[in-house]
Amino acid sequence: MKYLIILLKVIVLGLLIAAQMSKSVWKERLSAPLANFTFVLLDFLVFAFAANLLIVLLSAFYRKQKQVPKGSADNVIRGLENIYYILLTGAVIMTVLGFWGIDYARLFTSLSIVAAAIAILAKDFIAEIISGIIISFSREVHIGDYLKIGDYKGKITDINFTKIALLNEDDDVIFIPNSTVFSSEIINYTKKGIRRVNIEFEINIQHLKTIEALEADLIETLSDYHKHIEKNSFALRTVTISKDSLELKFQYVLHRIDRDLEREIRRKTVRRVVNYVKAHLSASTPDARN
């Protein structure tokens, strides 16, 4: 079915090019306004079909080389699609101008100052688009990578014209401007192959029996996940000590990188810490002691 659609596009493109090459015949049969409309429309359709066919073939070649599954897309494929949309938008603008019989060269020459002013006003938007294209074709980040951008951490789910969509550990989708991503420090956990997971939390000292007891409790809580975690990799470390609380870091090492599993374990750990605090809070109240 896919190859049939490509074949049909090639046939249509060939017919459009043949019609475009017969402009002299059209001029004799059509009035000047209608002929101008037809020629401009033909130019647009030829460009649109040719660009679409080129992007489809490039995407198909890339999918085959990189073995990208059908129905999914990485950042290179998204980048090709974004380039196509940019070219198509420019073609639409040129076509509309062509319908009015406006000469492109004279227009851009006469409006060079206005165009420069527009470029200055839209420089942030243009910078976002350029940054998005560069990110799309870079080797540092890919759709599906788990990374940290500035203060945000999560998995890239999409790269579009102006923003990157990041799915964080709370299942919130955060949209980060491409220019921010381009100029920020990025830690790509997927690229680094980091299997060590850190879960940081703060706990009131009066709700803590001992650090060893809490560590043993958390390890027991994750007993269902021990087959996914390296043996003897559990550790509960003290990060900072204040007057009334401790900031702790619970660590373990996964056998392999699995961010969905990591999020599941993280949720269970955090819930256990909350229940642990509640249990010791209840035990420390006067009613509980009585």
The 8 nearest C-alpha neighbors of each residue, nearest first, counted from 0:
[[1, 3, 2, 4, 5, 6, 7, 8],
 [0, 2, 4, 3, 5, 6, 7, 59],
 [1, 3, 5, 4, 0, 6, 7, 8],
 [2, 4, 6, 0, 1, 5, 7, 8],
 [5, 3, 7, 1, 6, 2, 8, 0],
 [6, 4, 2, 8, 3, 7, 9, 1],
 [5, 7, 3, 9, 4, 8, 2, 10],
 [6, 8, 10, 4, 9, 5, 11, 3],
 [7, 9, 5, 11, 6, 10, 12, 4],
 [8, 10, 12, 6, 7, 11, 13, 5],
 [9, 11, 7, 13, 12, 8, 6, 14],
 [12, 10, 14, 8, 13, 9, 7, 15],
 [13, 11, 9, 15, 10, 14, 8, 48],
 [14, 12, 10, 16, 11, 15, 9, 17],
 [13, 15, 17, 11, 12, 16, 18, 10],
 [14, 16, 18, 12, 17, 13, 19, 45],
 [15, 17, 19, 13, 18, 14, 12, 20],
 [18, 16, 14, 20, 15, 19, 13, 21],
 [19, 17, 15, 21, 16, 20, 14, 22],
 [18, 20, 16, 21, 17, 22, 15, 41],
 [19, 21, 17, 18, 22, 16, 23, 15],
 [22, 20, 18, 19, 23, 24, 17, 25],
 [23, 21, 25, 24, 20, 19, 26, 18],
 [24, 22, 26, 25, 21, 27, 20, 28],
 [23, 25, 22, 27, 26, 21, 28, 29],
 [24, 26, 22, 28, 27, 23, 29, 21],
 [27, 25, 23, 24, 29, 28, 34, 22],
 [26, 28, 25, 24, 29, 23, 30, 22],
 [27, 29, 25, 26, 24, 30, 34, 23],
 [30, 28, 34, 26, 27, 25, 33, 31],
 [29, 31, 33, 32, 34, 28, 26, 27],
 [30, 32, 34, 33, 35, 29, 26, 36],
 [33, 31, 35, 34, 30, 36, 29, 37],
 [34, 32, 36, 30, 35, 31, 37, 29],
 [33, 35, 37, 31, 36, 29, 32, 30],
 [36, 34, 32, 38, 33, 37, 31, 39],
 [35, 37, 33, 39, 34, 38, 98, 40],
 [36, 38, 34, 40, 35, 39, 41, 33],
 [39, 37, 41, 35, 40, 36, 34, 42],
 [38, 40, 42, 36, 41, 37, 97, 35],
 [41, 39, 43, 37, 42, 38, 36, 44],
 [42, 40, 38, 44, 43, 39, 37, 45],
 [43, 41, 39, 45, 40, 44, 38, 46],
 [42, 44, 40, 46, 41, 45, 47, 39],
 [43, 45, 47, 41, 46, 42, 48, 40],
 [46, 44, 42, 48, 43, 47, 49, 41],
 [45, 47, 49, 43, 44, 48, 50, 42],
 [48, 46, 44, 50, 49, 45, 43, 51],
 [47, 49, 51, 45, 50, 46, 52, 44],
 [48, 50, 52, 46, 51, 47, 45, 53],
 [51, 49, 53, 47, 52, 48, 46, 54],
 [52, 50, 48, 54, 53, 49, 47, 55],
 [51, 53, 55, 49, 50, 54, 48, 56],
 [52, 54, 50, 56, 51, 55, 57, 49],
 [53, 55, 57, 51, 56, 52, 58, 50],
 [56, 54, 52, 58, 53, 57, 59, 51],
 [57, 55, 59, 53, 58, 54, 60, 52],
 [56, 58, 54, 60, 59, 55, 61, 53],
 [59, 57, 61, 55, 56, 60, 54, 62],
 [60, 58, 56, 62, 61, 57, 55, 63],
 [59, 61, 57, 63, 58, 62, 56, 64],
 [60, 62, 58, 64, 63, 59, 65, 57],
 [63, 61, 67, 59, 66, 65, 60, 64],
 [62, 64, 66, 60, 61, 65, 59, 67],
 [63, 65, 61, 62, 66, 60, 67, 59],
 [64, 66, 62, 67, 63, 61, 60, 68],
 [67, 65, 63, 62, 64, 68, 61, 69],
 [66, 68, 62, 65, 69, 63, 71, 72],
 [69, 67, 71, 66, 70, 62, 72, 63],
 [68, 70, 71, 67, 72, 62, 66, 59],
 [69, 71, 68, 72, 67, 73, 62, 76],
 [72, 70, 69, 68, 67, 73, 76, 62],
 [73, 71, 76, 77, 74, 70, 67, 68],
 [72, 74, 142, 76, 75, 77, 141, 71],
 [73, 75, 135, 77, 76, 142, 141, 78],
 [76, 74, 78, 135, 136, 77, 73, 79],
 [75, 77, 79, 78, 74, 73, 72, 58],
 [78, 76, 74, 80, 75, 79, 81, 73],
 [77, 79, 75, 135, 81, 76, 80, 132],
 [80, 78, 76, 82, 81, 77, 83, 75],
 [79, 81, 77, 83, 78, 82, 76, 84],
 [80, 82, 78, 84, 83, 79, 77, 85],
 [83, 81, 85, 79, 80, 84, 86, 78],
 [82, 84, 80, 86, 81, 85, 87, 79],
 [83, 85, 87, 81, 82, 86, 88, 80],
 [84, 86, 82, 88, 83, 87, 81, 89],
 [87, 85, 83, 89, 88, 84, 90, 82],
 [86, 88, 90, 84, 89, 85, 83, 91],
 [89, 87, 91, 85, 90, 86, 84, 92],
 [88, 90, 86, 92, 87, 91, 93, 85],
 [89, 91, 87, 93, 88, 92, 94, 86],
 [92, 90, 94, 88, 89, 93, 87, 95],
 [93, 91, 89, 95, 94, 90, 96, 88],
 [94, 92, 90, 96, 91, 95, 97, 89],
 [95, 93, 97, 91, 96, 92, 90, 39],
 [94, 96, 98, 92, 97, 93, 91, 99],
 [97, 95, 93, 94, 99, 98, 101, 92],
 [96, 98, 94, 100, 99, 95, 101, 39],
 [97, 99, 95, 100, 96, 36, 94, 39],
 [100, 98, 97, 96, 101, 95, 36, 94],
 [99, 101, 97, 98, 102, 96, 35, 36],
 [102, 100, 99, 97, 96, 103, 106, 98],
 [101, 103, 105, 104, 106, 100, 97, 96],
 [104, 102, 106, 105, 101, 107, 93, 96],
 [105, 103, 106, 107, 102, 108, 109, 101],
 [106, 104, 108, 103, 102, 107, 109, 101],
 [105, 107, 103, 109, 108, 104, 110, 102],
 [108, 106, 110, 104, 109, 105, 111, 103],
 [107, 109, 105, 111, 106, 110, 104, 103],
 [110, 108, 106, 107, 111, 105, 112, 113],
 [109, 111, 107, 113, 112, 108, 114, 106],
 [110, 112, 114, 108, 113, 107, 109, 115],
 [113, 111, 115, 114, 110, 116, 109, 108],
 [114, 112, 116, 110, 115, 111, 117, 109],
 [113, 115, 111, 117, 112, 116, 110, 118],
 [114, 116, 118, 112, 113, 117, 111, 119],
 [117, 115, 113, 119, 118, 114, 120, 112],
 [116, 118, 114, 120, 119, 115, 121, 113],
 [117, 119, 115, 121, 116, 120, 122, 114],
 [120, 118, 122, 116, 117, 121, 115, 123],
 [121, 119, 117, 118, 122, 116, 123, 115],
 [120, 122, 118, 124, 119, 123, 117, 125],
 [123, 121, 125, 119, 124, 118, 120, 126],
 [124, 122, 126, 125, 121, 127, 120, 119],
 [123, 125, 127, 121, 126, 122, 128, 161],
 [126, 124, 122, 128, 127, 123, 121, 129],
 [125, 127, 123, 129, 124, 128, 122, 130],
 [128, 126, 161, 124, 130, 178, 177, 125],
 [129, 127, 131, 125, 160, 161, 130, 126],
 [130, 128, 126, 132, 131, 127, 125, 133],
 [129, 131, 133, 127, 128, 132, 177, 178],
 [132, 130, 128, 134, 177, 129, 133, 160],
 [131, 133, 135, 129, 134, 130, 78, 128],
 [132, 134, 130, 135, 131, 136, 137, 129],
 [135, 133, 137, 131, 132, 136, 130, 140],
 [134, 136, 74, 78, 132, 75, 133, 137],
 [137, 135, 75, 133, 134, 132, 138, 78],
 [138, 136, 134, 139, 135, 133, 140, 141],
 [137, 139, 140, 136, 141, 134, 135, 75],
 [138, 140, 137, 141, 187, 190, 134, 185],
 [141, 139, 138, 144, 137, 142, 134, 187],
 [142, 140, 144, 74, 143, 73, 139, 138],
 [141, 143, 155, 73, 74, 144, 156, 157],
 [142, 144, 155, 154, 156, 141, 145, 73],
 [145, 143, 154, 141, 189, 142, 155, 146],
 [144, 146, 154, 153, 189, 188, 187, 143],
 [147, 145, 187, 188, 186, 153, 152, 144],
 [146, 148, 152, 186, 151, 185, 149, 187],
 [149, 147, 185, 151, 150, 152, 184, 183],
 [148, 150, 151, 183, 184, 147, 185, 152],
 [149, 151, 148, 152, 147, 184, 183, 185],
 [152, 150, 148, 147, 149, 153, 167, 173],
 [151, 153, 147, 146, 167, 148, 150, 154],
 [152, 154, 167, 166, 145, 165, 146, 168],
 [153, 155, 145, 166, 165, 144, 143, 156],
 [156, 154, 165, 142, 143, 144, 164, 157],
 [157, 155, 164, 142, 165, 143, 154, 166],
 [156, 158, 164, 155, 163, 142, 159, 165],
 [159, 157, 163, 162, 164, 74, 77, 135],
 [158, 160, 162, 161, 163, 157, 131, 81],
 [161, 159, 128, 131, 162, 81, 127, 158],
 [160, 162, 127, 128, 177, 159, 176, 131],
 [163, 161, 176, 177, 175, 159, 174, 160],
 [162, 164, 158, 175, 174, 157, 177, 165],
 [165, 163, 174, 157, 156, 173, 155, 172],
 [164, 166, 155, 173, 154, 172, 153, 156],
 [167, 165, 172, 154, 153, 171, 170, 173],
 [168, 166, 153, 170, 169, 171, 152, 165],
 [167, 169, 170, 262, 153, 166, 171, 152],
 [170, 168, 171, 167, 166, 262, 172, 266],
 [171, 169, 167, 168, 166, 172, 153, 173],
 [172, 170, 169, 167, 166, 173, 168, 165],
 [171, 173, 166, 165, 164, 170, 167, 174],
 [172, 174, 165, 164, 171, 166, 175, 167],
 [175, 173, 164, 163, 162, 165, 172, 176],
 [174, 176, 163, 162, 173, 177, 164, 179],
 [177, 175, 162, 179, 178, 161, 163, 180],
 [178, 176, 162, 180, 127, 179, 131, 130],
 [177, 179, 181, 127, 180, 176, 130, 182],
 [180, 178, 176, 182, 177, 181, 183, 175],
 [179, 181, 177, 183, 178, 182, 176, 148],
 [180, 182, 178, 179, 183, 177, 130, 134],
 [181, 183, 179, 180, 178, 184, 177, 185],
 [184, 182, 180, 181, 179, 149, 185, 148],
 [183, 185, 149, 148, 186, 182, 180, 147],
 [186, 184, 148, 147, 183, 187, 149, 146],
 [185, 187, 147, 146, 188, 148, 184, 191],
 [188, 186, 146, 190, 189, 185, 145, 191],
 [187, 189, 191, 146, 193, 190, 145, 192],
 [188, 190, 192, 187, 191, 145, 144, 193],
 [191, 189, 192, 187, 188, 144, 139, 193],
 [192, 190, 188, 193, 189, 187, 186, 194],
 [191, 193, 189, 190, 188, 194, 256, 255],
 [194, 192, 191, 188, 195, 189, 256, 190],
 [193, 195, 253, 252, 256, 192, 196, 255],
 [194, 196, 252, 193, 251, 253, 197, 250],
 [195, 197, 251, 250, 252, 194, 198, 261],
 [198, 196, 250, 249, 248, 199, 195, 251],
 [197, 199, 249, 248, 250, 196, 200, 265],
 [200, 198, 248, 247, 197, 249, 201, 246],
 [199, 201, 247, 246, 248, 198, 202, 269],
 [202, 200, 246, 245, 247, 244, 203, 199],
 [201, 203, 245, 244, 204, 246, 200, 206],
 [202, 204, 244, 206, 205, 243, 245, 207],
 [203, 205, 244, 207, 206, 243, 202, 245],
 [206, 204, 207, 203, 208, 243, 244, 280],
 [207, 205, 204, 203, 279, 276, 280, 208],
 [208, 206, 204, 205, 209, 203, 210, 279],
 [207, 209, 206, 212, 210, 213, 205, 279],
 [210, 208, 212, 211, 207, 213, 214, 204],
 [209, 211, 213, 212, 214, 208, 207, 235],
 [210, 212, 214, 209, 213, 215, 235, 216],
 [213, 211, 215, 209, 214, 210, 216, 208],
 [212, 214, 216, 210, 215, 211, 217, 209],
 [215, 213, 211, 217, 216, 212, 235, 210],
 [214, 216, 218, 212, 213, 217, 219, 211],
 [215, 217, 213, 219, 214, 218, 212, 220],
 [218, 216, 220, 214, 219, 215, 213, 221],
 [217, 219, 215, 221, 220, 216, 214, 222],
 [218, 220, 222, 216, 217, 221, 215, 214],
 [221, 219, 217, 218, 222, 216, 271, 268],
 [222, 220, 218, 224, 219, 223, 217, 225],
 [221, 223, 219, 225, 224, 220, 218, 226],
 [224, 222, 221, 225, 226, 220, 219, 227],
 [223, 225, 222, 221, 226, 227, 228, 264],
 [224, 226, 228, 222, 227, 223, 221, 229],
 [225, 227, 224, 228, 223, 229, 222, 254],
 [228, 226, 225, 224, 254, 253, 229, 255],
 [229, 227, 253, 225, 254, 226, 252, 230],
 [230, 228, 252, 232, 254, 253, 231, 227],
 [229, 231, 232, 228, 225, 233, 252, 226],
 [232, 230, 233, 229, 234, 251, 228, 252],
 [233, 231, 251, 230, 229, 252, 234, 250],
 [234, 232, 251, 250, 231, 235, 218, 249],
 [233, 235, 250, 249, 236, 232, 251, 214],
 [234, 236, 249, 248, 214, 250, 247, 237],
 [237, 235, 248, 247, 234, 238, 249, 250],
 [236, 238, 247, 239, 246, 248, 235, 245],
 [237, 239, 246, 247, 236, 248, 240, 245],
 [240, 238, 246, 237, 245, 241, 247, 244],
 [241, 239, 245, 246, 244, 242, 238, 237],
 [240, 242, 244, 243, 245, 239, 246, 204],
 [241, 243, 244, 240, 245, 204, 203, 239],
 [244, 242, 204, 241, 203, 245, 205, 240],
 [245, 243, 203, 204, 241, 202, 242, 240],
 [244, 246, 240, 202, 201, 239, 247, 241],
 [247, 245, 201, 239, 238, 200, 237, 240],
 [246, 248, 237, 238, 200, 236, 199, 201],
 [247, 249, 199, 236, 198, 235, 197, 250],
 [248, 250, 235, 198, 197, 234, 199, 236],
 [251, 249, 197, 234, 196, 233, 235, 248],
 [250, 252, 233, 232, 196, 195, 234, 253],
 [253, 251, 195, 194, 229, 228, 232, 196],
 [252, 254, 228, 194, 255, 227, 229, 195],
 [255, 253, 228, 227, 229, 252, 256, 194],
 [256, 254, 253, 257, 194, 227, 252, 228],
 [257, 255, 194, 258, 253, 192, 254, 193],
 [258, 256, 260, 259, 261, 255, 253, 194],
 [257, 259, 261, 260, 262, 256, 145, 154],
 [258, 260, 262, 261, 257, 263, 264, 168],
 [261, 259, 263, 258, 257, 262, 264, 265],
 [260, 262, 258, 264, 259, 263, 265, 257],
 [263, 261, 265, 259, 260, 264, 258, 266],
 [262, 264, 260, 266, 261, 265, 259, 267],
 [265, 263, 267, 261, 266, 262, 268, 260],
 [264, 266, 262, 268, 263, 267, 261, 269],
 [267, 265, 269, 263, 264, 268, 262, 270],
 [266, 268, 270, 264, 265, 269, 271, 263],
 [269, 267, 271, 265, 270, 266, 264, 272],
 [270, 268, 272, 266, 271, 267, 265, 273],
 [269, 271, 273, 267, 272, 268, 266, 274],
 [270, 272, 274, 268, 273, 269, 275, 267],
 [271, 273, 275, 269, 270, 274, 276, 268],
 [274, 272, 270, 276, 271, 275, 277, 269],
 [273, 275, 277, 271, 276, 272, 278, 270],
 [274, 276, 272, 278, 273, 277, 271, 279],
 [275, 277, 273, 279, 274, 278, 206, 280],
 [278, 276, 280, 274, 275, 279, 281, 273],
 [277, 279, 275, 281, 280, 276, 274, 282],
 [280, 278, 282, 276, 281, 206, 277, 283],
 [281, 279, 277, 283, 282, 278, 276, 206],
 [282, 280, 278, 279, 283, 284, 277, 287],
 [281, 283, 279, 287, 280, 284, 278, 288],
 [282, 284, 280, 281, 279, 285, 287, 288],
 [283, 285, 287, 281, 286, 282, 288, 280],
 [286, 284, 288, 287, 289, 283, 282, 281],
 [287, 285, 289, 288, 284, 281, 282, 283],
 [286, 288, 282, 284, 285, 289, 281, 283],
 [289, 287, 285, 286, 284, 282, 283, 281],
 [288, 286, 287, 285, 284, 282, 283, 281]]
